[in-house]
Amino acid sequence: MCDVTNAKDIVEELLQYLTTADFAIREELALKAAILAEKFAPDLSWYVDVILQLIEKAGDFVSDDIWYRVVQFVTNNEDLQAYAAATARDYLDKPAVHETMVKVAGYLLGEYSHLLARRPGCSPREIFPIIHDKFPNVATSTKALLLSAYIKILMHSQPGDPELQKQVLSVFKKYETYLDAEVQQRAIEYFVLSQKGPSMVDIMAEMPKFPERQSALLKKAEDTDGDAAELSATKLRLQQQTSNAVVVVNQHSANGTSHPAPLSSVSSGTRNIDRGFLEQSQVGPQHNDVPVKAAGMVQSLTADLLGDLLAPLAIEAAPASVAATPTTAILPLEEPPVGPADPLALAVLDGNSSSVQPVGSTSDWFNALCKKDSGVLYEDPFIQIGIKGEWRGPQGRVVIFLGNKHTVALTSVRAIVLPPSHLRMQLPPVPELIPPRAQVQCPLDVLSLHASREVPVLDFSYNNSAVTVGSKLRLPVVMSKFLQPAPISSADFVAIWRSLAGPPNKLQEVVRGVNPMLISEMTELFNMFHICVSPGLDPNPNNIVAATTFFSESGATLCLVRVETDPADRTQLRLTVASTDASTTFELKEYIKEQLVDISSITANPATLGFTGPAAALAGLL
């Protein structure tokens, strides 16, 4: 039995250990600390302190459910509101603030900063710049949350503060044309509401108390306990193999239909990086105009990690010579495009190259995954390999899904990641056997050390009882995964651009052989790669000005981009990239150039394509 004193000691030890713990277990530790803090908190102020410390020490591994719960407690306890707002405000003063902390602090200060107005440094005019200083470096969903905080801070400043009103309205005005529809709509609506003066108080009133309900965190703990028997059975099916991967085996119901078994949690879990404040959640807080509480949306730890990819597809049967009965759908992966066999995808080790071929082009699959975070990486008649990636700053997690489509177990399974020098990667051992119609999930942790266009390679092989098949696959861990859009004002862009006088921090090149596209199409391409185009900054409508932030272990680097096009000849353009880091400038320039050039018009030379290391050897097979 765990009493309050022991629980406090355990939570404090977990908080200390989190900063040095292996990445693979940090999310689980964070969840356990949050559950213990909620269940055994001696008082709610201690609970708030623990969760804010948790976010500070392991923000990447703190799910939205955890900070939603803090907001619930604060909203429902008036005595806690001033303390929580003041504590969150103190965290914003620190030099490095995690985005989850910005979300919590933005929400609490938007709702309750007026309770601190008499304290030094806590007037609305002083609170606003503290929050807004974090605005340029956060995700779009967090920007939407902060805009809601701004209008509430402005509302609480009644009678109006002309200087504060000017600052807030300028932000709303600036983002009225923002690319994201949610941010744009909020900016427009809040700008209009701010003109109403005291009458907007009724519209932007404080959030009412949340109805009492079971904690989603405690529910997760109960669900995890309930899956112990299933987890033991799964391990038995794996024949006690040592691996951190998870196997999902097809089950049959009483009526004879086939359906996938629920997954036990991956040892390190998955981080829902991109859900943001506006995603619907059973326990999520809401601002007045955007409800985010919806029953039944909480995803338990045993939910299918690929369930949100796409609907299940009917997987084709294995060759008739091997499979006696047709197979049914068990893997919720997207249907791959059918195309000619790709020599880059497969190297059959026994010399019989015609025995097993991929059902599509791995180059097409790779290119598609460079622009999105989940989908098929490789598929043949026996196995399907899927990818689901989540990214935040310099860190990422790629879950590799190995699905056995066959009615016979795949043996001698081997998967090794060959990382380039600029990435630190850790893949747990893969089970040597994948049971019939089962799925293995392998979490791959990624850390960006510095800028580079090299990509890692997955060296994979298996035996299907008839032949040994091997494939070397490029993993879509490309430079754009570590980029984050950086909206920038005209004055800031010009000032930084002029301060970076020339090489090596500012590089320019005339690029020929460009795939002809309209300015709108090029803008869409840039946004797809997390390079934020700022319309109107360049007086020439045929030019593009953009900014992005590259994240690595050493920190964040702001990168500025300018593309000058000629409407008379869209097959060439002038590309200029500038940043404070010479290496980042060069790599980003080359990366953008690769996306713009019509690859089909040039020779597939590894050096020409920008590949080195393992990727160069792989590209050389073409």
C-alpha positions in Angstrom: 0.0 0.0 0.0 1.4 3.4 -1.0 0.7 6.3 1.5 1.0 10.0 0.8 4.5 10.3 2.3 5.9 7.5 0.2 4.1 8.7 -2.9 5.6 12.2 -2.5 9.1 10.7 -2.2 8.6 8.5 -5.2 7.3 11.4 -7.3 10.3 13.5 -6.3 12.7 10.7 -7.2 11.0 10.3 -10.6 11.3 14.0 -11.3 15.0 13.8 -10.6 15.5 10.7 -12.6 13.6 12.0 -15.7 16.4 14.3 -16.7 18.9 11.4 -17.1 16.5 8.5 -18.0 16.7 6.7 -21.3 14.4 8.3 -23.9 12.6 5.0 -24.3 11.1 5.1 -20.8 10.6 8.8 -20.2 7.0 8.9 -21.3 6.1 6.0 -19.1 7.9 7.6 -16.1 6.1 10.9 -16.8 2.8 9.2 -16.9 3.4 7.3 -13.6 4.6 10.5 -11.9 1.4 12.3 -13.0 -0.8 9.5 -11.8 0.9 9.3 -8.4 0.8 13.1 -8.0 -3.0 13.1 -8.7 -3.8 10.1 -6.6 -1.8 11.0 -3.5 -1.5 14.8 -3.6 -1.6 16.2 0.0 -3.0 19.5 -1.5 -3.7 20.8 -5.0 -0.9 23.4 -5.0 1.6 20.6 -4.6 0.0 18.8 -7.5 0.3 21.9 -9.7 4.0 22.3 -8.7 4.7 18.6 -9.6 3.0 18.8 -13.0 4.8 22.0 -13.9 8.1 20.5 -12.8 7.3 17.5 -14.9 6.6 19.6 -18.0 9.9 21.5 -17.4 12.0 18.4 -17.1 10.3 16.1 -19.7 8.0 18.3 -21.8 8.4 16.1 -24.9 7.0 13.2 -23.0 4.1 14.8 -21.2 0.8 14.1 -23.0 -1.9 16.7 -23.4 -4.1 14.7 -21.0 -1.7 15.7 -18.1 -1.8 19.4 -18.6 -5.6 19.3 -19.4 -6.0 17.8 -15.9 -4.2 20.6 -14.3 -6.5 23.1 -16.0 -9.5 21.2 -14.8 -8.3 21.3 -11.1 -7.4 25.0 -11.4 -10.8 25.9 -13.0 -12.8 24.1 -10.4 -10.9 25.5 -7.4 -11.0 29.2 -7.0 -8.4 29.2 -4.2 -5.9 27.6 -6.6 -6.3 30.0 -9.5 -4.0 32.9 -8.4 -1.3 30.5 -7.2 -1.4 28.5 -10.5 -1.2 31.6 -12.6 1.6 33.1 -10.6 3.6 29.8 -10.7 3.1 29.5 -14.5 4.2 33.1 -15.0 7.4 32.4 -13.1 8.2 29.5 -15.5 7.9 31.8 -18.5 10.7 33.9 -17.2 13.2 31.1 -17.6 15.5 31.2 -20.7 14.3 27.9 -22.1 10.6 27.1 -22.0 9.0 24.0 -23.4 6.0 24.4 -25.7 3.7 22.4 -23.4 4.7 24.9 -20.6 3.7 27.7 -23.0 0.3 26.1 -23.5 -0.3 25.7 -19.8 0.9 29.2 -18.9 -0.9 30.8 -21.8 -4.2 29.3 -20.8 -3.9 30.0 -17.0 -2.6 33.6 -17.5 -5.4 34.3 -20.1 -8.0 33.2 -17.6 -6.6 34.3 -14.3 -3.8 36.9 -14.8 -6.1 39.6 -13.6 -5.9 38.0 -10.1 -2.2 39.0 -10.1 -2.7 42.6 -11.3 -1.6 44.1 -8.0 1.6 42.1 -7.8 4.9 43.6 -9.2 5.5 42.7 -12.8 2.1 41.1 -13.3 0.0 43.9 -14.8 -1.8 43.0 -18.1 0.7 45.2 -19.9 3.6 43.3 -18.4 2.1 39.8 -18.8 1.3 40.2 -22.5 4.9 40.6 -23.7 6.1 37.8 -21.5 3.7 35.4 -23.3 4.1 36.9 -26.7 7.8 36.5 -26.6 7.2 32.7 -27.0 4.7 33.2 -29.9 7.1 33.0 -32.9 8.6 29.7 -31.9 5.5 27.6 -31.1 3.3 25.4 -33.3 0.2 26.6 -35.1 -2.2 25.0 -32.5 -0.4 26.8 -29.7 -0.6 30.1 -31.6 -4.4 29.7 -31.7 -4.4 29.1 -27.9 -2.2 32.2 -27.2 -4.5 34.4 -29.4 -7.3 33.4 -27.1 -5.2 34.3 -24.1 -4.4 37.7 -25.6 -8.1 38.7 -26.0 -8.8 37.7 -22.4 -5.9 39.6 -21.1 -7.1 42.6 -23.0 -10.6 42.1 -21.6 -9.4 42.0 -18.0 -7.5 45.3 -18.5 -10.9 47.2 -18.5 -10.9 50.2 -18.3 -8.8 49.9 -21.4 -5.1 50.4 -21.5 -4.4 52.2 -24.9 -0.8 50.9 -25.1 -1.8 47.3 -24.4 -4.7 47.5 -26.8 -2.4 48.8 -29.6 0.0 45.9 -29.0 -2.7 43.2 -29.0 -4.6 44.6 -32.0 -1.4 44.7 -34.0 -0.9 40.9 -33.4 -4.5 40.2 -34.4 -4.1 42.4 -37.5 -0.9 40.7 -38.5 -2.4 37.2 -38.4 -5.6 38.0 -40.2 -4.0 36.6 -43.4 -2.1 33.7 -41.7 -2.0 30.5 -43.7 -3.6 28.3 -41.0 -7.4 28.7 -41.1 -7.9 28.4 -37.3 -5.3 31.1 -36.4 -6.7 33.3 -39.2 -10.3 33.0 -38.0 -9.4 33.7 -34.4 -7.3 36.7 -35.3 -10.2 38.2 -37.4 -12.9 37.5 -34.8 -10.8 38.7 -31.8 -9.9 41.9 -33.7 -13.6 42.6 -34.1 -14.5 41.7 -30.5 -11.7 43.9 -29.2 -13.5 46.9 -30.7 -16.5 46.3 -28.4 -14.8 47.6 -25.3 -16.5 46.7 -22.0 -19.3 44.9 -23.8 -16.9 42.0 -24.7 -16.7 41.0 -21.1 -19.9 39.0 -21.4 -18.7 37.3 -24.5 -15.2 36.4 -23.2 -16.2 35.5 -19.7 -14.2 33.0 -17.7 -14.6 29.3 -18.3 -17.3 27.7 -16.1 -16.3 24.8 -13.8 -15.8 21.4 -15.4 -18.3 18.6 -14.5 -16.8 16.0 -12.3 -15.6 12.9 -14.2 -13.2 10.1 -13.9 -9.6 11.2 -14.4 -8.3 10.1 -17.8 -4.9 9.4 -16.3 -6.3 7.1 -13.6 -8.4 5.4 -16.3 -5.2 4.8 -18.3 -3.6 3.2 -15.2 -6.6 0.9 -14.8 -6.6 -0.1 -18.5 -2.9 -0.9 -18.3 -3.5 -3.2 -15.3 -6.3 -4.9 -17.2 -4.1 -5.8 -20.1 -1.5 -7.7 -18.0 -3.0 -11.1 -19.0 -3.0 -10.2 -22.7 0.5 -9.0 -22.5 1.6 -12.3 -21.0 -0.1 -14.3 -23.7 1.6 -12.2 -26.4 5.0 -12.8 -24.9 4.3 -16.5 -24.8 3.5 -16.5 -28.5 6.8 -14.8 -29.1 8.5 -17.8 -27.5 10.2 -15.6 -24.9 12.3 -13.7 -27.5 14.1 -10.7 -26.1 12.8 -7.5 -27.8 11.2 -4.2 -27.0 8.9 -4.6 -30.0 5.2 -5.4 -29.7 3.5 -8.1 -31.6 -0.2 -8.0 -32.6 -1.8 -11.3 -33.6 -5.0 -11.7 -35.6 -7.9 -13.0 -33.5 -11.2 -14.7 -34.5 -14.5 -13.8 -32.9 -17.4 -16.2 -32.2 -19.0 -15.5 -35.5 -15.9 -16.5 -37.4 -14.9 -13.0 -38.6 -11.3 -11.9 -38.3 -10.3 -8.8 -36.6 -7.0 -7.4 -35.1 -6.2 -7.8 -31.5 -5.6 -4.6 -29.5 -2.0 -3.7 -29.0 -0.2 -3.7 -25.7 1.7 -0.5 -25.2 5.1 -0.1 -26.8 7.8 0.0 -24.1 8.3 3.7 -24.6 4.8 4.6 -25.8 4.2 7.1 -28.5 4.1 10.8 -28.2 1.2 12.7 -29.6 3.3 15.6 -30.7 1.1 17.3 -33.1 -2.3 17.0 -31.4 -2.1 20.5 -29.9 -4.6 22.4 -27.7 -7.5 22.3 -30.2 -7.7 18.5 -30.5 -10.9 17.1 -29.0 -10.2 15.2 -25.8 -12.4 13.9 -23.0 -10.6 16.0 -20.5 -9.2 18.9 -22.6 -10.0 22.5 -21.5 -11.8 24.8 -23.9 -12.0 28.4 -24.8 -15.4 29.9 -25.2 -15.6 29.6 -29.0 -13.7 26.3 -29.5 -14.9 23.4 -27.4 -12.4 20.7 -27.0 -14.2 18.3 -24.6 -15.8 15.4 -26.3 -16.7 12.1 -24.7 -15.1 8.9 -26.0 -12.0 10.6 -27.6 -9.4 9.4 -25.0 -7.0 6.9 -26.5 -6.0 4.3 -24.0 -2.5 2.9 -23.8 -3.8 -0.3 -25.6 -5.2 1.5 -28.6 -3.8 0.5 -32.0 -0.9 2.8 -32.7 -1.7 2.8 -36.4 -5.4 3.1 -35.9 -5.3 6.8 -36.9 -3.4 6.2 -40.1 -6.1 5.0 -42.5 -8.9 2.5 -42.5 -7.9 -1.2 -42.8 -7.3 -2.5 -46.3 -7.8 -5.9 -47.8 -4.4 -7.3 -48.1 -3.8 -9.5 -51.1 -3.1 -13.2 -50.5 0.3 -14.6 -50.6 1.3 -16.6 -53.8 -0.9 -19.6 -54.4 2.1 -21.9 -54.1 2.5 -20.9 -50.5 -0.9 -19.8 -49.2 -3.7 -22.2 -49.2 -6.5 -19.8 -48.1 -7.1 -16.2 -48.9 -6.0 -13.7 -46.2 -8.1 -11.0 -44.5 -7.4 -7.4 -43.5 -5.4 -7.1 -40.3 -3.0 -4.1 -40.9 -4.5 -0.6 -40.8 -1.9 0.7 -43.3 -2.7 2.7 -46.4 -3.0 0.9 -49.7 0.3 1.3 -51.6 0.3 2.4 -55.2 0.7 -0.6 -57.6 3.7 -0.2 -59.9 6.7 -1.9 -61.3 9.2 -3.5 -59.1 11.8 -1.1 -57.8 15.5 -2.3 -57.8 16.2 -0.1 -54.9 13.7 -2.0 -52.7 14.9 -5.5 -52.9 18.0 -7.6 -53.0 17.1 -11.3 -52.9 19.9 -13.1 -51.2 19.6 -16.5 -52.9 20.0 -15.0 -56.4 16.5 -15.8 -57.5 15.4 -12.2 -58.0 12.1 -13.1 -59.6 10.7 -15.1 -56.6 9.7 -12.1 -54.5 9.1 -8.6 -55.7 7.7 -5.5 -54.1 4.1 -4.6 -55.1 5.0 -0.9 -55.8 7.8 1.6 -56.0 9.8 2.2 -52.8 11.0 5.5 -54.3 7.4 6.7 -54.5 6.7 5.5 -51.0 9.8 7.2 -49.7 9.0 10.5 -51.4 5.5 10.4 -50.1 6.7 9.8 -46.5 9.1 12.8 -46.8 6.0 15.0 -47.1 3.9 13.3 -44.4 4.5 11.4 -41.2 2.7 8.0 -41.7 2.2 5.5 -44.5 3.7 2.5 -46.2 7.5 2.2 -46.7 7.6 -1.2 -48.4 5.3 -4.1 -49.2 5.7 -7.4 -51.0 3.3 -10.4 -51.0 4.6 -11.6 -47.6 5.3 -8.5 -45.5 4.2 -4.9 -45.2 6.4 -2.2 -43.5 4.8 0.9 -42.3 6.0 4.1 -40.7 4.5 6.5 -38.2 6.7 9.4 -37.2 6.3 12.2 -34.6 8.6 15.1 -34.4 9.4 17.9 -32.0 12.4 20.2 -32.2 15.6 18.1 -32.7 13.9 14.9 -31.4 11.7 12.4 -33.2 10.2 9.0 -32.8 9.6 6.7 -35.7 7.5 3.6 -35.1 8.3 0.9 -37.7 5.5 -1.5 -38.2 6.4 -5.0 -39.6 3.2 -6.8 -40.7 3.3 -10.5 -41.6 0.6 -10.9 -44.4 1.3 -14.6 -44.7 -0.4 -17.6 -43.1 3.0 -19.0 -42.1 5.4 -17.4 -39.6 8.3 -15.3 -41.0 11.6 -16.4 -39.5 15.2 -15.1 -39.3 13.8 -11.6 -39.2 16.5 -9.0 -39.0 16.3 -5.1 -39.0 19.3 -2.9 -38.6 19.3 0.9 -39.0 22.5 2.4 -40.6 22.5 6.0 -39.3 24.4 8.9 -41.0 26.8 10.8 -38.8 24.4 13.7 -38.1 21.8 11.5 -36.5 21.8 9.6 -33.2 19.4 6.7 -33.6 18.4 3.8 -31.3 16.3 0.8 -32.5 15.5 -2.0 -30.0 16.0 -5.6 -31.1 13.5 -7.0 -33.5 12.0 -10.4 -32.8 13.5 -13.1 -35.0 10.0 -14.6 -35.6 6.8 -12.8 -36.7 3.8 -15.1 -36.2 1.3 -15.6 -39.0 -0.9 -12.5 -39.7 0.8 -10.6 -36.9 2.3 -7.1 -36.6 5.5 -6.1 -34.9 6.1 -2.5 -33.7 9.6 -1.2 -33.2 10.1 2.4 -31.8 13.1 4.2 -33.2 14.3 7.2 -31.3 16.0 10.0 -33.3 18.1 13.0 -32.4 19.4 15.5 -34.8 23.0 16.5 -34.1 23.5 19.0 -37.0 22.2 19.8 -40.4 22.6 17.3 -43.3 20.7 15.8 -46.2 21.9 12.3 -45.6 19.2 9.8 -44.7 19.5 6.6 -42.7 19.0 3.1 -44.2 17.0 0.2 -42.9 18.7 -3.1 -43.7 16.0 -5.6 -43.4 15.7 -9.3 -44.2 13.4 -12.3 -43.4 12.8 -15.9 -44.4 9.3 -16.9 -45.7 9.9 -20.7 -45.5 10.8 -20.8 -49.2 13.3 -18.1 -49.7 15.4 -15.5 -47.8 14.5 -11.9 -48.8 16.5 -8.8 -48.0 15.8 -5.1 -48.7 17.7 -1.9 -48.0 15.2 0.9 -47.5 15.8 4.6 -47.1 14.1 5.9 -44.0 12.3 9.2 -44.5 14.2 11.0 -41.7 15.0 14.0 -43.9 16.0 17.6 -43.0 12.4 19.0 -43.2 11.4 16.8 -40.2 13.6 19.1 -38.0 12.2 22.3 -39.5 9.5 24.4 -38.0 7.7 27.3 -39.8 8.8 30.7 -38.6 6.4 33.5 -39.4 8.4 36.8 -39.5 7.6 40.4 -39.9 8.9 42.5 -42.8 11.1 44.6 -40.4 12.6 41.6 -38.7 13.3 39.8 -42.0 15.0 42.9 -43.6 17.1 43.5 -40.4 18.3 39.9 -40.2 18.8 39.6 -44.0 21.1 42.6 -44.0 23.1 41.5 -41.0 24.0 38.3 -42.9 26.2 40.0 -45.5 27.5 37.1 -47.6 29.1 33.6 -47.8 29.3 31.3 -46.0 26.2 32.4 -43.9 24.4 33.7 -47.0 24.6 31.6 -50.2 23.1 32.3 -53.6 22.7 30.0 -56.6 21.0 30.1 -60.0 19.2 26.8 -60.2 18.4 25.4 -63.6 16.4 22.4 -64.6 13.6 23.4 -62.2 10.3 21.6 -62.4 8.0 24.4 -63.8 5.4 25.4 -61.2 3.3 28.4 -60.4 4.1 30.6 -57.4 1.1 29.2 -55.5 2.3 25.7 -56.2 5.8 26.5 -55.0 4.3 28.2 -51.9 2.4 25.0 -51.1 5.5 22.9 -51.6 7.5 25.1 -49.2 4.7 24.9 -46.6 4.7 21.2 -46.9 8.3 21.1 -45.9 7.7 23.4 -42.9 9.2 26.5 -44.6 6.8 29.4 -43.9 6.2 31.6 -46.9 5.4 35.3 -45.9 3.2 36.8 -48.7 3.8 40.5 -49.4 7.3 40.8 -47.9 8.8 40.9 -51.4 7.3 43.7 -53.6 7.8 41.5 -56.7 4.9 39.0 -56.9 7.1 36.6 -58.8 9.4 36.1 -55.8 9.0 34.1 -52.6 10.3 35.1 -49.2 10.1 32.5 -46.4 11.6 31.6 -43.0 12.0 28.4 -41.0 13.8 27.3 -37.9 16.1 24.3 -38.0 16.5 22.4 -34.7 19.5 20.3 -33.7 21.1 19.2 -30.4 23.0 22.5 -30.2 19.8 24.6 -30.5 17.5 26.4 -33.0 18.8 28.2 -36.1 16.5 30.7 -37.9 16.9 30.4 -41.7 15.7 32.9 -44.2 14.9 32.0 -47.9 14.3 34.1 -51.0 13.4 32.6 -54.4 13.4 34.9 -57.4 11.6 33.5 -60.5 11.2 34.6 -64.1 7.6 34.2 -65.4 9.0 33.8 -68.9 11.2 30.8 -68.0 10.0 28.9 -65.0 12.7 26.2 -65.5 15.3 28.4 -63.7 15.3 30.6 -60.7 17.7 32.3 -58.2 17.8 30.8 -54.7 19.2 32.6 -51.7 19.4 31.1 -48.2 20.8 32.8 -45.1 21.3 31.8 -41.5 23.9 32.3 -38.7 25.3 28.8 -39.2 27.2 28.2 -42.4 26.7 24.5 -42.5 22.9 24.9 -42.0 22.8 27.5 -44.7 24.5 25.2 -47.2 22.5 22.1 -46.4 19.1 23.9 -46.5 20.0 25.5 -49.8 20.9 22.1 -51.3 17.8 20.5 -49.8 15.5 23.2 -51.2 17.2 22.9 -54.6 16.6 19.1 -54.6 12.9 19.7 -54.1 12.6 22.2 -56.9 14.7 20.4 -59.5 13.0 18.0 -61.9 14.8 14.9 -60.7 13.7 12.9 -63.8 15.7 15.2 -66.0 19.1 14.6 -64.4 21.3 11.6 -64.0 20.7 9.6 -60.9 24.2 10.2 -59.6 24.4 9.8 -55.8 26.6 12.9 -55.5 24.2 14.9 -57.8 21.3 13.8 -55.6 23.1 14.9 -52.5 23.4 11.5 -50.9 26.5 10.4 -49.0 27.3 7.6 -46.6 24.8 4.7 -46.5 22.3 6.5 -48.6 24.9 7.1 -51.3 25.7 3.4 -51.5 22.0 2.6 -51.7 21.3 5.2 -54.4 24.2 3.9 -56.4 22.2 0.7 -56.9 19.8 2.5 -59.3 
